Amino acid sequence: MKCWHCGQPIDYSLQFPDPNSFSADHLRPWAGHPELRYDPANVVSSHLRCNQVKGSNEHFAAGLGSLSEDF
């Protein structure tokens, strides 16, 4: 399975606190949306690092990378 945030594969053999290990992430943080704390539709697979970078924000945007063409 891939990380919802960065799109890179998650190595499930890695253990916490490895930054590339699996972390269940709330799309909408339950601190600001307590009604969604136990809603499975609000949880995505993430790398621990990506989850930590996102913090208690609604989401973060990873860079899109290089353009395929100059416009």
PyMOL Python script that loads the backbone (N, CA, C, O; Angstrom):
from pymol import cmd

cmd.read_pdbstr("""\
ATOM      1  N   MET A   1       0.844  -1.173   0.000  1.00  0.00           N
ATOM      2  CA  MET A   1       0.000   0.000   0.000  1.00  0.00           C
ATOM      3  C   MET A   1       0.894   1.242   0.000  1.00  0.00           C
ATOM      4  O   MET A   1       2.007   1.220   0.526  1.00  0.00           O
ATOM      5  N   LYS A   2       0.396   2.306  -0.590  1.00  0.00           N
ATOM      6  CA  LYS A   2       1.167   3.552  -0.680  1.00  0.00           C
ATOM      7  C   LYS A   2       0.721   4.554   0.373  1.00  0.00           C
ATOM      8  O   LYS A   2      -0.396   4.501   0.887  1.00  0.00           O
ATOM      9  N   CYS A   3       1.622   5.455   0.671  1.00  0.00           N
ATOM     10  CA  CYS A   3       1.335   6.547   1.594  1.00  0.00           C
ATOM     11  C   CYS A   3       0.344   7.509   0.923  1.00  0.00           C
ATOM     12  O   CYS A   3       0.547   7.922  -0.218  1.00  0.00           O
ATOM     13  N   TRP A   4      -0.710   7.853   1.631  1.00  0.00           N
ATOM     14  CA  TRP A   4      -1.726   8.742   1.089  1.00  0.00           C
ATOM     15  C   TRP A   4      -1.143  10.113   0.787  1.00  0.00           C
ATOM     16  O   TRP A   4      -1.597  10.777  -0.145  1.00  0.00           O
ATOM     17  N   HIS A   5      -0.168  10.544   1.534  1.00  0.00           N
ATOM     18  CA  HIS A   5       0.383  11.891   1.382  1.00  0.00           C
ATOM     19  C   HIS A   5       1.409  11.994   0.253  1.00  0.00           C
ATOM     20  O   HIS A   5       1.306  12.882  -0.593  1.00  0.00           O
ATOM     21  N   CYS A   6       2.403  11.092   0.231  1.00  0.00           N
ATOM     22  CA  CYS A   6       3.489  11.235  -0.742  1.00  0.00           C
ATOM     23  C   CYS A   6       3.391  10.262  -1.909  1.00  0.00           C
ATOM     24  O   CYS A   6       4.076  10.432  -2.917  1.00  0.00           O
ATOM     25  N   GLY A   7       2.541   9.240  -1.781  1.00  0.00           N
ATOM     26  CA  GLY A   7       2.357   8.284  -2.870  1.00  0.00           C
ATOM     27  C   GLY A   7       3.431   7.213  -2.976  1.00  0.00           C
ATOM     28  O   GLY A   7       3.382   6.380  -3.881  1.00  0.00           O
ATOM     29  N   GLN A   8       4.400   7.220  -2.070  1.00  0.00           N
ATOM     30  CA  GLN A   8       5.475   6.229  -2.087  1.00  0.00           C
ATOM     31  C   GLN A   8       5.053   4.985  -1.299  1.00  0.00           C
ATOM     32  O   GLN A   8       4.242   5.079  -0.378  1.00  0.00           O
ATOM     33  N   PRO A   9       5.604   3.818  -1.662  1.00  0.00           N
ATOM     34  CA  PRO A   9       5.250   2.589  -0.953  1.00  0.00           C
ATOM     35  C   PRO A   9       5.641   2.661   0.528  1.00  0.00           C
ATOM     36  O   PRO A   9       6.604   3.331   0.901  1.00  0.00           O
ATOM     37  N   ILE A  10       4.873   1.959   1.352  1.00  0.00           N
ATOM     38  CA  ILE A  10       5.166   1.849   2.781  1.00  0.00           C
ATOM     39  C   ILE A  10       5.757   0.467   3.026  1.00  0.00           C
ATOM     40  O   ILE A  10       5.179  -0.540   2.619  1.00  0.00           O
ATOM     41  N   ASP A  11       6.896   0.419   3.684  1.00  0.00           N
ATOM     42  CA  ASP A  11       7.531  -0.843   4.042  1.00  0.00           C
ATOM     43  C   ASP A  11       6.994  -1.249   5.414  1.00  0.00           C
ATOM     44  O   ASP A  11       7.411  -0.712   6.440  1.00  0.00           O
ATOM     45  N   TYR A  12       6.062  -2.204   5.415  1.00  0.00           N
ATOM     46  CA  TYR A  12       5.403  -2.595   6.659  1.00  0.00           C
ATOM     47  C   TYR A  12       6.301  -3.416   7.579  1.00  0.00           C
ATOM     48  O   TYR A  12       5.909  -3.722   8.705  1.00  0.00           O
ATOM     49  N   SER A  13       7.497  -3.778   7.121  1.00  0.00           N
ATOM     50  CA  SER A  13       8.418  -4.498   7.998  1.00  0.00           C
ATOM     51  C   SER A  13       9.176  -3.536   8.912  1.00  0.00           C
ATOM     52  O   SER A  13       9.782  -3.964   9.894  1.00  0.00           O
ATOM     53  N   LEU A  14       9.147  -2.250   8.597  1.00  0.00           N
ATOM     54  CA  LEU A  14       9.821  -1.260   9.444  1.00  0.00           C
ATOM     55  C   LEU A  14       9.004  -1.011  10.703  1.00  0.00           C
ATOM     56  O   LEU A  14       7.773  -1.002  10.667  1.00  0.00           O
ATOM     57  N   GLN A  15       9.685  -0.813  11.791  1.00  0.00           N
ATOM     58  CA  GLN A  15       9.025  -0.606  13.080  1.00  0.00           C
ATOM     59  C   GLN A  15       9.139   0.843  13.520  1.00  0.00           C
ATOM     60  O   GLN A  15      10.098   1.530  13.168  1.00  0.00           O
ATOM     61  N   PHE A  16       8.162   1.311  14.291  1.00  0.00           N
ATOM     62  CA  PHE A  16       8.216   2.613  14.941  1.00  0.00           C
ATOM     63  C   PHE A  16       9.480   2.652  15.789  1.00  0.00           C
ATOM     64  O   PHE A  16       9.751   1.672  16.483  1.00  0.00           O
ATOM     65  N   PRO A  17      10.245   3.689  15.777  1.00  0.00           N
ATOM     66  CA  PRO A  17      10.027   5.038  15.267  1.00  0.00           C
ATOM     67  C   PRO A  17      10.714   5.325  13.931  1.00  0.00           C
ATOM     68  O   PRO A  17      11.042   6.478  13.648  1.00  0.00           O
ATOM     69  N   ASP A  18      10.938   4.301  13.107  1.00  0.00           N
ATOM     70  CA  ASP A  18      11.527   4.555  11.789  1.00  0.00           C
ATOM     71  C   ASP A  18      10.630   5.524  11.021  1.00  0.00           C
ATOM     72  O   ASP A  18       9.422   5.295  10.949  1.00  0.00           O
ATOM     73  N   PRO A  19      11.171   6.592  10.449  1.00  0.00           N
ATOM     74  CA  PRO A  19      10.347   7.596   9.773  1.00  0.00           C
ATOM     75  C   PRO A  19       9.576   7.048   8.579  1.00  0.00           C
ATOM     76  O   PRO A  19       8.582   7.643   8.161  1.00  0.00           O
ATOM     77  N   ASN A  20      10.023   5.912   8.018  1.00  0.00           N
ATOM     78  CA  ASN A  20       9.318   5.321   6.879  1.00  0.00           C
ATOM     79  C   ASN A  20       8.357   4.209   7.287  1.00  0.00           C
ATOM     80  O   ASN A  20       7.786   3.539   6.427  1.00  0.00           O
ATOM     81  N   SER A  21       8.175   4.006   8.594  1.00  0.00           N
ATOM     82  CA  SER A  21       7.254   2.974   9.061  1.00  0.00           C
ATOM     83  C   SER A  21       5.801   3.428   8.871  1.00  0.00           C
ATOM     84  O   SER A  21       5.528   4.605   8.636  1.00  0.00           O
ATOM     85  N   PHE A  22       4.889   2.476   8.979  1.00  0.00           N
ATOM     86  CA  PHE A  22       3.459   2.741   8.825  1.00  0.00           C
ATOM     87  C   PHE A  22       2.923   3.588   9.974  1.00  0.00           C
ATOM     88  O   PHE A  22       3.327   3.436  11.127  1.00  0.00           O
ATOM     89  N   SER A  23       2.009   4.476   9.630  1.00  0.00           N
ATOM     90  CA  SER A  23       1.277   5.250  10.627  1.00  0.00           C
ATOM     91  C   SER A  23      -0.140   5.465  10.117  1.00  0.00           C
ATOM     92  O   SER A  23      -0.329   5.890   8.977  1.00  0.00           O
ATOM     93  N   ALA A  24      -1.124   5.182  10.938  1.00  0.00           N
ATOM     94  CA  ALA A  24      -2.517   5.487  10.586  1.00  0.00           C
ATOM     95  C   ALA A  24      -2.732   6.975  10.829  1.00  0.00           C
ATOM     96  O   ALA A  24      -2.476   7.474  11.924  1.00  0.00           O
ATOM     97  N   ASP A  25      -3.197   7.671   9.820  1.00  0.00           N
ATOM     98  CA  ASP A  25      -3.335   9.120   9.911  1.00  0.00           C
ATOM     99  C   ASP A  25      -4.785   9.533   9.738  1.00  0.00           C
ATOM    100  O   ASP A  25      -5.489   9.017   8.869  1.00  0.00           O
ATOM    101  N   HIS A  26      -5.222  10.459  10.563  1.00  0.00           N
ATOM    102  CA  HIS A  26      -6.559  11.039  10.421  1.00  0.00           C
ATOM    103  C   HIS A  26      -6.480  12.173   9.408  1.00  0.00           C
ATOM    104  O   HIS A  26      -5.702  13.112   9.579  1.00  0.00           O
ATOM    105  N   LEU A  27      -7.284  12.086   8.353  1.00  0.00           N
ATOM    106  CA  LEU A  27      -7.300  13.161   7.359  1.00  0.00           C
ATOM    107  C   LEU A  27      -7.709  14.474   8.005  1.00  0.00           C
ATOM    108  O   LEU A  27      -7.065  15.505   7.806  1.00  0.00           O
ATOM    109  N   ARG A  28      -8.760  14.427   8.761  1.00  0.00           N
ATOM    110  CA  ARG A  28      -9.189  15.586   9.543  1.00  0.00           C
ATOM    111  C   ARG A  28      -8.860  15.265  10.995  1.00  0.00           C
ATOM    112  O   ARG A  28      -9.464  14.370  11.585  1.00  0.00           O
ATOM    113  N   PRO A  29      -7.913  15.984  11.571  1.00  0.00           N
ATOM    114  CA  PRO A  29      -7.454  15.668  12.923  1.00  0.00           C
ATOM    115  C   PRO A  29      -8.603  15.635  13.929  1.00  0.00           C
ATOM    116  O   PRO A  29      -9.469  16.510  13.944  1.00  0.00           O
ATOM    117  N   TRP A  30      -8.585  14.607  14.762  1.00  0.00           N
ATOM    118  CA  TRP A  30      -9.693  14.472  15.713  1.00  0.00           C
ATOM    119  C   TRP A  30      -9.650  15.530  16.800  1.00  0.00           C
ATOM    120  O   TRP A  30     -10.641  15.734  17.501  1.00  0.00           O
ATOM    121  N   ALA A  31      -8.523  16.204  16.954  1.00  0.00           N
ATOM    122  CA  ALA A  31      -8.476  17.299  17.932  1.00  0.00           C
ATOM    123  C   ALA A  31      -9.452  18.407  17.529  1.00  0.00           C
ATOM    124  O   ALA A  31     -10.080  19.030  18.384  1.00  0.00           O
ATOM    125  N   GLY A  32      -9.572  18.643  16.234  1.00  0.00           N
ATOM    126  CA  GLY A  32     -10.498  19.672  15.753  1.00  0.00           C
ATOM    127  C   GLY A  32     -11.825  19.116  15.277  1.00  0.00           C
ATOM    128  O   GLY A  32     -12.777  19.865  15.056  1.00  0.00           O
ATOM    129  N   HIS A  33     -11.888  17.794  15.119  1.00  0.00           N
ATOM    130  CA  HIS A  33     -13.105  17.122  14.647  1.00  0.00           C
ATOM    131  C   HIS A  33     -13.348  15.876  15.495  1.00  0.00           C
ATOM    132  O   HIS A  33     -13.238  14.757  14.993  1.00  0.00           O
ATOM    133  N   PRO A  34     -13.677  16.057  16.773  1.00  0.00           N
ATOM    134  CA  PRO A  34     -13.806  14.896  17.660  1.00  0.00           C
ATOM    135  C   PRO A  34     -14.844  13.881  17.195  1.00  0.00           C
ATOM    136  O   PRO A  34     -14.753  12.702  17.540  1.00  0.00           O
ATOM    137  N   GLU A  35     -15.812  14.318  16.429  1.00  0.00           N
ATOM    138  CA  GLU A  35     -16.844  13.401  15.929  1.00  0.00           C
ATOM    139  C   GLU A  35     -16.280  12.407  14.910  1.00  0.00           C
ATOM    140  O   GLU A  35     -16.907  11.386  14.628  1.00  0.00           O
ATOM    141  N   LEU A  36     -15.093  12.705  14.356  1.00  0.00           N
ATOM    142  CA  LEU A  36     -14.479  11.833  13.348  1.00  0.00           C
ATOM    143  C   LEU A  36     -13.387  10.935  13.909  1.00  0.00           C
ATOM    144  O   LEU A  36     -12.740  10.203  13.160  1.00  0.00           O
ATOM    145  N   ARG A  37     -13.176  10.985  15.219  1.00  0.00           N
ATOM    146  CA  ARG A  37     -12.072  10.237  15.829  1.00  0.00           C
ATOM    147  C   ARG A  37     -12.125   8.751  15.506  1.00  0.00           C
ATOM    148  O   ARG A  37     -11.086   8.153  15.226  1.00  0.00           O
ATOM    149  N   TYR A  38     -13.292   8.143  15.537  1.00  0.00           N
ATOM    150  CA  TYR A  38     -13.421   6.706  15.304  1.00  0.00           C
ATOM    151  C   TYR A  38     -14.058   6.382  13.958  1.00  0.00           C
ATOM    152  O   TYR A  38     -14.512   5.257  13.746  1.00  0.00           O
ATOM    153  N   ASP A  39     -14.097   7.342  13.057  1.00  0.00           N
ATOM    154  CA  ASP A  39     -14.677   7.134  11.724  1.00  0.00           C
ATOM    155  C   ASP A  39     -13.623   6.525  10.806  1.00  0.00           C
ATOM    156  O   ASP A  39     -12.638   7.194  10.492  1.00  0.00           O
ATOM    157  N   PRO A  40     -13.795   5.271  10.363  1.00  0.00           N
ATOM    158  CA  PRO A  40     -12.780   4.640   9.522  1.00  0.00           C
ATOM    159  C   PRO A  40     -12.586   5.353   8.177  1.00  0.00           C
ATOM    160  O   PRO A  40     -11.533   5.209   7.556  1.00  0.00           O
ATOM    161  N   ALA A  41     -13.567   6.107   7.727  1.00  0.00           N
ATOM    162  CA  ALA A  41     -13.441   6.853   6.474  1.00  0.00           C
ATOM    163  C   ALA A  41     -12.492   8.046   6.632  1.00  0.00           C
ATOM    164  O   ALA A  41     -12.103   8.658   5.637  1.00  0.00           O
ATOM    165  N   ASN A  42     -12.119   8.379   7.863  1.00  0.00           N
ATOM    166  CA  ASN A  42     -11.244   9.513   8.130  1.00  0.00           C
ATOM    167  C   ASN A  42      -9.792   9.082   8.345  1.00  0.00           C
ATOM    168  O   ASN A  42      -8.950   9.910   8.694  1.00  0.00           O
ATOM    169  N   VAL A  43      -9.488   7.792   8.139  1.00  0.00           N
ATOM    170  CA  VAL A  43      -8.151   7.268   8.402  1.00  0.00           C
ATOM    171  C   VAL A  43      -7.514   6.780   7.099  1.00  0.00           C
ATOM    172  O   VAL A  43      -8.150   6.087   6.305  1.00  0.00           O
ATOM    173  N   VAL A  44      -6.244   7.156   6.893  1.00  0.00           N
ATOM    174  CA  VAL A  44      -5.506   6.720   5.711  1.00  0.00           C
ATOM    175  C   VAL A  44      -4.147   6.171   6.130  1.00  0.00           C
ATOM    176  O   VAL A  44      -3.656   6.463   7.220  1.00  0.00           O
ATOM    177  N   SER A  45      -3.546   5.372   5.252  1.00  0.00           N
ATOM    178  CA  SER A  45      -2.198   4.854   5.481  1.00  0.00           C
ATOM    179  C   SER A  45      -1.187   5.945   5.181  1.00  0.00           C
ATOM    180  O   SER A  45      -1.327   6.699   4.218  1.00  0.00           O
ATOM    181  N   SER A  46      -0.177   6.016   6.014  1.00  0.00           N
ATOM    182  CA  SER A  46       0.804   7.078   5.893  1.00  0.00           C
ATOM    183  C   SER A  46       2.148   6.594   6.404  1.00  0.00           C
ATOM    184  O   SER A  46       2.215   5.668   7.213  1.00  0.00           O
ATOM    185  N   HIS A  47       3.218   7.217   5.934  1.00  0.00           N
ATOM    186  CA  HIS A  47       4.511   7.044   6.584  1.00  0.00           C
ATOM    187  C   HIS A  47       4.467   7.840   7.889  1.00  0.00           C
ATOM    188  O   HIS A  47       3.785   8.862   7.969  1.00  0.00           O
ATOM    189  N   LEU A  48       5.177   7.384   8.892  1.00  0.00           N
ATOM    190  CA  LEU A  48       5.249   8.110  10.151  1.00  0.00           C
ATOM    191  C   LEU A  48       5.740   9.534   9.905  1.00  0.00           C
ATOM    192  O   LEU A  48       5.187  10.487  10.453  1.00  0.00           O
ATOM    193  N   ARG A  49       6.780   9.678   9.080  1.00  0.00           N
ATOM    194  CA  ARG A  49       7.339  11.000   8.778  1.00  0.00           C
ATOM    195  C   ARG A  49       6.285  11.909   8.147  1.00  0.00           C
ATOM    196  O   ARG A  49       6.156  13.067   8.544  1.00  0.00           O
ATOM    197  N   CYS A  50       5.536  11.405   7.179  1.00  0.00           N
ATOM    198  CA  CYS A  50       4.515  12.219   6.511  1.00  0.00           C
ATOM    199  C   CYS A  50       3.428  12.635   7.492  1.00  0.00           C
ATOM    200  O   CYS A  50       2.934  13.762   7.442  1.00  0.00           O
ATOM    201  N   ASN A  51       3.056  11.722   8.386  1.00  0.00           N
ATOM    202  CA  ASN A  51       2.055  12.024   9.401  1.00  0.00           C
ATOM    203  C   ASN A  51       2.583  13.108  10.343  1.00  0.00           C
ATOM    204  O   ASN A  51       1.849  14.030  10.699  1.00  0.00           O
ATOM    205  N   GLN A  52       3.842  13.003  10.743  1.00  0.00           N
ATOM    206  CA  GLN A  52       4.418  13.987  11.656  1.00  0.00           C
ATOM    207  C   GLN A  52       4.551  15.356  10.991  1.00  0.00           C
ATOM    208  O   GLN A  52       4.333  16.378  11.642  1.00  0.00           O
ATOM    209  N   VAL A  53       4.903  15.390   9.713  1.00  0.00           N
ATOM    210  CA  VAL A  53       5.008  16.663   8.996  1.00  0.00           C
ATOM    211  C   VAL A  53       3.638  17.320   8.906  1.00  0.00           C
ATOM    212  O   VAL A  53       3.512  18.533   9.071  1.00  0.00           O
ATOM    213  N   LYS A  54       2.624  16.524   8.646  1.00  0.00           N
ATOM    214  CA  LYS A  54       1.265  17.048   8.562  1.00  0.00           C
ATOM    215  C   LYS A  54       0.826  17.601   9.906  1.00  0.00           C
ATOM    216  O   LYS A  54       0.145  18.624   9.969  1.00  0.00           O
ATOM    217  N   GLY A  55       1.213  16.925  10.983  1.00  0.00           N
ATOM    218  CA  GLY A  55       0.838  17.388  12.321  1.00  0.00           C
ATOM    219  C   GLY A  55      -0.663  17.443  12.500  1.00  0.00           C
ATOM    220  O   GLY A  55      -1.371  16.523  12.091  1.00  0.00           O
ATOM    221  N   SER A  56      -1.157  18.512  13.107  1.00  0.00           N
ATOM    222  CA  SER A  56      -2.590  18.634  13.355  1.00  0.00           C
ATOM    223  C   SER A  56      -3.277  19.461  12.270  1.00  0.00           C
ATOM    224  O   SER A  56      -4.397  19.935  12.463  1.00  0.00           O
ATOM    225  N   ASN A  57      -2.608  19.634  11.133  1.00  0.00           N
ATOM    226  CA  ASN A  57      -3.222  20.335  10.011  1.00  0.00           C
ATOM    227  C   ASN A  57      -4.184  19.410   9.284  1.00  0.00           C
ATOM    228  O   ASN A  57      -4.136  18.192   9.458  1.00  0.00           O
ATOM    229  N   GLU A  58      -5.040  19.978   8.483  1.00  0.00           N
ATOM    230  CA  GLU A  58      -6.001  19.190   7.701  1.00  0.00           C
ATOM    231  C   GLU A  58      -5.280  18.308   6.689  1.00  0.00           C
ATOM    232  O   GLU A  58      -5.677  17.162   6.476  1.00  0.00           O
ATOM    233  N   HIS A  59      -4.256  18.812   6.082  1.00  0.00           N
ATOM    234  CA  HIS A  59      -3.491  18.051   5.098  1.00  0.00           C
ATOM    235  C   HIS A  59      -2.207  18.805   4.810  1.00  0.00           C
ATOM    236  O   HIS A  59      -2.056  19.957   5.215  1.00  0.00           O
ATOM    237  N   PHE A  60      -1.286  18.166   4.118  1.00  0.00           N
ATOM    238  CA  PHE A  60      -0.127  18.876   3.606  1.00  0.00           C
ATOM    239  C   PHE A  60       0.048  18.450   2.165  1.00  0.00           C
ATOM    240  O   PHE A  60      -0.366  17.354   1.785  1.00  0.00           O
ATOM    241  N   ALA A  61       0.646  19.288   1.374  1.00  0.00           N
ATOM    242  CA  ALA A  61       0.845  18.978  -0.041  1.00  0.00           C
ATOM    243  C   ALA A  61       2.316  18.724  -0.296  1.00  0.00           C
ATOM    244  O   ALA A  61       3.156  19.603  -0.107  1.00  0.00           O
ATOM    245  N   ALA A  62       2.611  17.521  -0.723  1.00  0.00           N
ATOM    246  CA  ALA A  62       3.976  17.220  -1.129  1.00  0.00           C
ATOM    247  C   ALA A  62       4.213  17.879  -2.477  1.00  0.00           C
ATOM    248  O   ALA A  62       3.269  18.093  -3.236  1.00  0.00           O
ATOM    249  N   GLY A  63       5.444  18.197  -2.777  1.00  0.00           N
ATOM    250  CA  GLY A  63       5.750  18.812  -4.060  1.00  0.00           C
ATOM    251  C   GLY A  63       5.321  17.937  -5.219  1.00  0.00           C
ATOM    252  O   GLY A  63       5.313  16.710  -5.112  1.00  0.00           O
ATOM    253  N   LEU A  64       4.972  18.556  -6.309  1.00  0.00           N
ATOM    254  CA  LEU A  64       4.530  17.802  -7.474  1.00  0.00           C
ATOM    255  C   LEU A  64       5.692  17.269  -8.292  1.00  0.00           C
ATOM    256  O   LEU A  64       5.491  16.406  -9.146  1.00  0.00           O
ATOM    257  N   GLY A  65       6.890  17.754  -8.057  1.00  0.00           N
ATOM    258  CA  GLY A  65       8.031  17.282  -8.810  1.00  0.00           C
ATOM    259  C   GLY A  65       8.301  18.148 -10.019  1.00  0.00           C
ATOM    260  O   GLY A  65       7.809  19.272 -10.114  1.00  0.00           O
ATOM    261  N   SER A  66       9.083  17.624 -10.939  1.00  0.00           N
ATOM    262  CA  SER A  66       9.462  18.380 -12.124  1.00  0.00           C
ATOM    263  C   SER A  66       8.364  18.330 -13.169  1.00  0.00           C
ATOM    264  O   SER A  66       7.641  17.341 -13.292  1.00  0.00           O
ATOM    265  N   LEU A  67       8.256  19.407 -13.913  1.00  0.00           N
ATOM    266  CA  LEU A  67       7.309  19.439 -15.025  1.00  0.00           C
ATOM    267  C   LEU A  67       7.828  18.550 -16.160  1.00  0.00           C
ATOM    268  O   LEU A  67       9.036  18.447 -16.374  1.00  0.00           O
ATOM    269  N   SER A  68       6.919  17.920 -16.873  1.00  0.00           N
ATOM    270  CA  SER A  68       7.325  17.082 -17.992  1.00  0.00           C
ATOM    271  C   SER A  68       7.667  17.922 -19.215  1.00  0.00           C
ATOM    272  O   SER A  68       8.410  17.473 -20.087  1.00  0.00           O
ATOM    273  N   GLU A  69       7.130  19.141 -19.284  1.00  0.00           N
ATOM    274  CA  GLU A  69       7.389  20.045 -20.398  1.00  0.00           C
ATOM    275  C   GLU A  69       7.443  21.468 -19.873  1.00  0.00           C
ATOM    276  O   GLU A  69       6.862  21.782 -18.835  1.00  0.00           O
ATOM    277  N   ASP A  70       8.143  22.321 -20.596  1.00  0.00           N
ATOM    278  CA  ASP A  70       8.124  23.751 -20.281  1.00  0.00           C
ATOM    279  C   ASP A  70       6.919  24.357 -20.960  1.00  0.00           C
ATOM    280  O   ASP A  70       6.695  24.126 -22.148  1.00  0.00           O
ATOM    281  N   PHE A  71       6.148  25.122 -20.234  1.00  0.00           N
ATOM    282  CA  PHE A  71       4.979  25.778 -20.822  1.00  0.00           C
ATOM    283  C   PHE A  71       5.197  27.265 -20.861  1.00  0.00           C
ATOM    284  O   PHE A  71       4.327  28.005 -21.322  1.00  0.00           O
TER     285      PHE A  71
END
""", "prot")
cmd.dss("prot")
cmd.show_as("cartoon", "prot")
cmd.util.cbc("prot")
cmd.orient("prot")
